[in-house]
């Protein structure tokens, strides 16, 4: 792991100033931690807080910023003012990242860095096109670091809270392509996912999916049938109270966007 970190540090040291887009997930959080710890450059960490960002992610960034004395700025990336984003096309992430990187660049000196790793390059990620257009740099890619490396580095430095984090794409990724992005929907998604994690603390991946057929809960490990029944009853009541249709609990599928009813990315 030390060799990987050394390569990353050498990459940092090519720059006098840079900013890091910090979402609150393990990739960007670890990147900001390492940059602030090892880089000779002046490092700025920027977090975009919006209805699409889980409250837990914001609190995590805020905690690390205070704990490690980061130069941290919390901004509004402005994606909720962009109809292209709100209309939720297949390439919604392109519009989100375009807004994000533009706002960060306006507030920053030097380059903007993302937490993209080499595994992400094989996935469907429209945000990478926005990054290319904005000349955003990807230090993990430059240092040939993948997702497994990121978890191992977090463990190596004793960052147990980061090492325990599952993948955490933005809340808008739970909304089926073509259904307009709505702040109330995202708040509901966050509420369902947080209550499910509280009820099922041993389940790693939890997703509340809003689809044309209704609202689904996806979990990666199915508990005993009586637990599923009790959870289904509670979620059905929660959906009914909010004027939603609860369509059931099903097995988690990795996905950052819905395309013709199938998750991808």
NORHU-V275732 format. One record per helix or strand of 2 or more residues. SS is the DSSP state (@ for helix, = for strand). FROM is the first residue (numbers start at 0). TO is the last residue. Records with the same first field share a line. If there is no record, write none. Layout:
BEGIN
SS = FROM-TO + FROM-TO
END
This chain:
BEGIN
@ = 1-11 + 25-37 + 54-66 + 78-80 + 82-85 + 91-105 + 117-121 + 126-132 + 138-141 + 146-155 + 159-162 + 170-173 + 182-198 + 224-240
= = 16-20 + 41-47 + 71-74 + 110-112 + 205-210 + 213-218 + 245-250 + 256-258 + 261-263
END
